[in-house]
Amino acid sequence: MSTSTRILFVIFGIPLIFFSFFIGASFYFEYRPEKVENALKIRDGGAVFKEGKIKILSWNIGYAGLGKSSDFFLDGGNSSKPENIETVRKNLDEIKKKIKEINADIIFLQEVDVESSRTFNILQAFEIANENKEYGSWFATNFRTFFVPVPWYSPMGKIWSGIMTLSKFRFTDEVTRHSLPENLKLPERLFDLKRCMLVSRILLDEEGRELVLVNLHLSAFDDGELKKQQIEFVVEFLVNEHKKGNMVIAGGDWNHSMPGIEKEHFGSFTTQEENLKWLGRIDEKMTPQGWSWVFDQNNPSVRSNEKGYVKGENFTTVIDGFLVSPGITVKEIRTVVSQFEHSDHEPVVVEINIENN
């Protein structure tokens, strides 16, 4: 092999071999969930539910990496991951402490890492489960990839993340992950989220009626059509469950502003419109008759991430809340305000009442 040939091999051949290996490995390790499959049970448990009040917490914890001083490159910032393991550890410890303080009966969490480079392989889902041994706990993956190669200057790397439901009440044996509609094309499909719902059920009576609990995290960065498809899919699922005689409540990060919440609902902001592409708007015409959107309109539940949080500068709105079927009485809804200290979302708590007639 001549010197010039060796040089060409080094310049073009080695990178081509590396790229081919990377693409091949990405295909091989691609996460390919079924449309419906069993959720991962971390811990069984819980008492039998009779009737009465249930407190539900929903919180996108931002993988304990999007605290008050954080920004994110897809939102117009620069960072792709937390600065160091100490930052993640501090946020996660405070998140676990807040979950304890709220003391909900049912907990819906989103953006919980299992084993990810961005969070220094801290097993967040298992830590949260072990910290709350009085709860049963289940996990559904929505983001699992061999290596995310963007941004080029600081790739996100390996990610395994998802949504998590914990319960003080015993679920039926059927706790399932339901894939949401997606329109991902290659090569993005190899490195993006596979969105889902985590569906759990509490038996209400001997006739087999159930309280169906749906924990979800809908699409963020798309042209809007996928958001619409996912909302339609979710609503159809909920309505069909209610037609069976069940009571239904769905909650989580909808990535849509709640009905009636306009852009400047919480005052003016300096965030550029181009950095709000993740935000959808719920069409009230899609709300099933007799159902209710339940959210705290007095306090924002999410902030934009083009920079660390500064009140009055970062855009804020409400995208975390619940859709509740007829037959469920809502006693209280509130956002637990912390000025986005340990996540770019605030915890949202609803108290409902279930009576067996």
N, C-alpha and C positions, 0 to 999 in steps of 0.2 A: 504494500500500500504506500503510495507516494505521500510526500509531506502535504501537498495541496489536498489530497483526498482525505487525509487524517483531519486536516483543519475543517473541511466541509462537513465531515462526520460529527466533529465536536460541535460545530455551529448549528447544524440542522438535524443530524441523526439522533444525538442523545436527547435533545428536547422532544423530538417526535416520539421516541421510545417512551419517555417519561409521560408524555401526554396520552399516548395510547394506553399505557398501563393505568393511568388515572381514570380515564373514561371507562375502561373495562372494569376496574374495581368499583366504580360508581354504579354501573349497571348491575354488577353482581350483588352489591350490598343494598340496592335500592329497596326502600320500604314499600311493600305492596300489600296493604291491608285488604281484607274482604269487605264487602258492603256492610255486613253485620258479623261481628265476632265477639267472643267473650272478652270482657275487660280483664286486665291483670289484677288479681286479688292480692293485695299486700297483707291485709289482716282482716279476718272475719270478726264479727262481733255485733254488739248492739242488743238492746232490750226490745221486747215486743211492744209495738205502738198500740195504744188503746184509742184514745181520742183526746182532743184538746189543742193547746198551742204548740206550734213548731217555729223555732227561730232558725233562719237560713242565712248563712254568710256567703256572699260571692266576692271573689277577689282575684284579679289578675296580678300575680306577685312579680311579674316582670323578671322571672328567673333570678330574683334577688340581685339583679345587675343593673337596674334602672332607677336608682335612687335620685334624690333631689339634685345632685350635682352632675348627673349623667346626661349625655346626648346620644343620638343613634344615627348612623350614616344614612339609613333609608328614609329618615325624617328630615334630612337636611343637615344633620350634624356630621361629625368626623369619626366617632368611635364605633367599633363593631363589637366590643366586648368590654367588660369591666376592667378597671385599671390593674387590679391585683386581687389575690385570694382574700386578703383582709377585708376589702370592700364587700365582697360577696358574703363572707362569713358574718360581718356585722349586720348587713341587711337581712340575711336569713334568720339570724338570732332574734332580731327585732320583730320580724314577721311572725315567727313562731310564738313570741311573747304576746303579740297583739291577738293572734288567733286564740290563745289561751284566755286572754282578758275578755274577748267578745263572748266566748263560751256558747257558741251556737250548737243546735242539735244536728243540723246538716251543714256541711261546708263544701262549696263549689270553688275550686281553685283552677286558675289557668296559668299557662307558661311556667310549669314546674319542671325543672331539669332532673333527669336521672343520672346521665353520665355524659357531660358535654365539655369540650375544650374551653368554651367561653366562661364556664363557671368552675374551672379547675377540677372537674370530675367529682365535685361534691354531690353526693347522692341525696338530692333535696327531697324527692318524694318519700324516700325511706326514712330520712330524718324527721320529716313532718309526721309520718305515720307513727314512728317510735315515740315521738313527743306527745302523741295523743292516743294512748293505748286503750282508752275507754271507747274509742270509735272503731268501727269497721272502716277499711279504706281500700279504694279501687283506683286504678290508673288506666288511662287510654292514651296511647301514643298519637301525636299528630305531627311530629317533626323528628325524623330519624334519618340521618344521612352520613355517609362515609366521610365526607369532607366538603364543607362549603367554601369555595375558592374566592369569595368576594368578602370585602373589598380587596383589591390586589395588594394594597399596602399593609393590610392586617387581616388576613382571611379568618373567618369565623371558625373554620375547622370542623371537627366532629361534633355532631349534635344529636342528642336523644332527649326529647322534651314532650310534654303533653299536658293533659288536664286530669284533675284528680277530684274525687268525691269522697268525703268522710261522713260517717253517720253514727249517731248514738242509738239509732233505731235499727232493728234488724231488717235487712233487705230480703226479698225473695232470692232464690238461687240465680235469677236471671238479671245479671248486671252486664250490659252490652255496650260495645262501641259501634256506632253507626256512622259510616262514611258519608260526608256531605258532598254535594256535586262539586266537580273540579273541572277546569279547562286547561290544565297545565300541558305544555308542549315541551318536546326535547329542545335543548338540554336542560331547561329550567326545571323540568319535572324531577330530575335527579337530585336537586338541591333545595327544593321548596317544601312547604308544609303540605300535609295531607289532612285537611280539616275534618273534624268529626264532632259528634255528640256522644256524651257518656250518659247512658240511660239506666236508671235504677228504680226499683219499685218497692213500696211498703204495702203490705197486705192490710186492708182496712176492716174487712169483715168476713164472715163465713161464706158469704155469697161470692167471694172472689174479687170484690171491688178493690182497686189499688189506688194509691197516691203515686203517680208517675213523676219522677224527678229527672229533669233534663239539664245537664251541665254542658255548656257549649262555648265555643270560641270561633266566630265567623271570620271570613276572609277580610284581609286589610288591603293589600296592594293589588288591585285589579281595575279593569275599566268600568266597573259598576254592574256589568251584566252578571258576573258570577255572584256578587252580593245578592242580587235580586233572585237568582236561582236558589241560593242557599236559604234565604228567608222563606221563599215559597215551599221549599222542601220541609223546613222545620215546621211551618204552620200546618201543612198537610199532615205531618206526623202527629202533631199535638191534637189536632181536631179528630183524627181517626182514633186516638187513644180515648178521647173524651166521649166519642160515640159508643165506645164499649162500656160506658158507665163509670169510667175512671175519673178521678180528679187529677189535674195536671198543672205543674208549674215548671217553667223553663227559665233558666237564669244563666248569666255569665257575661262575657265580653262580646257584645253584638257587633262591634265596630260600625255601628250606626248611631247617630244622635237620636235620642228618644223623641217620640212625637211631641211637637210643640216647643222643642228646644232649638232656637235659632242660633246662628253663628255667634252673635254678640250677646247671647243670653246672660253671660257672666261679665259683660263689659268689653271694652276694646282690648286689642292685643296687637303685637307687632309681627307675629308669625306670618310668613308669606303664604299665599294661597297654594303655591306649588308644593308646599310642605304639608298640605292637608289632604293629599290624594287618598290616604287610608280611610277617610271618613265618608260613610254613606249616610243616607237619610231614610228613615222608616216611613213608608207610605201608609198612612192611617187606613187607607182603603183595604189594606191587606190584613187588618186586624179582624179576627173572627168575631162574629156577632156575639155579644155577651161576655167576651173576654176583656181583660184589662192589662194595660202596661203599667207596671208599678216601679217607680223610681223616685229618687229625691231630686226635685227640681230646684232646690235651694242651694245645692252644693255640687260642684263638678266632681266627676268620678275619674277623669283622665286629663292628662296634659300633653301638649306636643313636646317632641324630643329633639328639636333642632339645636337646643342648647340646654344647659342646666336650668332648673325651674326658677323663674323670677315672676312673682305675681304681677299681673297687669301687662306682661310681655308675652309669655307663652300662652298659646291658645288653650282654653279649657272648655270642656263640655261634659255631657252625660251620655256614656255609651254602655254603662253597666247597669243592669236592672233585670226585671222579671216580666214574663208574660204568664198570666194566671187565668185558669179556666173558671167558668161559672161554678158555684158551689163552694169556693174557697173564700173565706172572709179574711181580708187584710187588716191587721190591727195596727201595724206601724211599718214605716219604711224610712231608713236614714242612712246617710253616708257618714262613715267615721273619718272625720277630717284630721289629716296630719300634715297638710301642705306637701304631699307627695314625698315625704321624707325617705321612705325606703322602697318605693315602687312608683312607676309613672301612673299607676291606678290607685284609687282609694278603696278600702273595703266598703261594701254595701250590705246592709242587714235588713231583712224583712221578717216580720212576725206574722204568721197566718194562724187561722183557727180551723181545725178539721173536726167536724161532728158527724158521728155515725147515726143517721136517722133510721 
